[in-house]
Amino acid sequence: MSFLFHKRTKRIVNAIWSVVAVLIIIGMVIFFAPGVLAIITG
């Protein structure tokens, strides 16, 4: 489990988490406000 505390691994995990967070935020916006998608796409 020591690889979890490696500097490079930590950076990769943070990057993956940020991507997951952005996807969740986009998904929630589309799910709770479908009108936003219509405005964006025209």
C-alpha positions as CSV (number, residue, x, y, z in Angstrom):
1,M,0.0,0.0,0.0
2,S,3.0,2.3,0.1
3,F,2.5,3.2,-3.5
4,L,-0.6,5.2,-2.5
5,F,1.7,7.7,-0.7
6,H,4.1,8.1,-3.6
7,K,4.2,11.7,-4.9
8,R,3.5,10.8,-8.5
9,T,0.6,8.5,-7.6
10,K,-0.9,11.2,-5.4
11,R,-0.9,13.6,-8.3
12,I,-2.5,11.0,-10.6
13,V,-5.2,10.2,-8.0
14,N,-5.9,13.9,-7.5
15,A,-6.2,14.4,-11.3
16,I,-8.6,11.4,-11.5
17,W,-10.7,12.8,-8.6
18,S,-10.9,16.2,-10.2
19,V,-12.1,14.7,-13.5
20,V,-14.7,12.6,-11.6
21,A,-15.9,15.6,-9.7
22,V,-16.3,17.7,-12.9
23,L,-18.3,14.9,-14.5
24,I,-20.6,14.6,-11.5
25,I,-21.1,18.3,-11.5
26,I,-22.0,18.4,-15.2
27,G,-24.3,15.4,-14.8
28,M,-26.1,17.0,-11.8
29,V,-26.5,20.3,-13.8
30,I,-28.0,18.4,-16.8
31,F,-30.2,16.2,-14.5
32,F,-31.6,19.0,-12.4
33,A,-31.7,21.7,-15.0
34,P,-32.4,20.2,-18.4
35,G,-33.3,23.7,-19.8
36,V,-29.6,24.7,-19.4
37,L,-28.7,22.0,-22.0
38,A,-31.2,23.4,-24.5
39,I,-29.9,26.9,-24.0
40,I,-26.3,25.8,-24.6
41,T,-27.0,23.7,-27.7
42,G,-29.3,26.4,-29.1
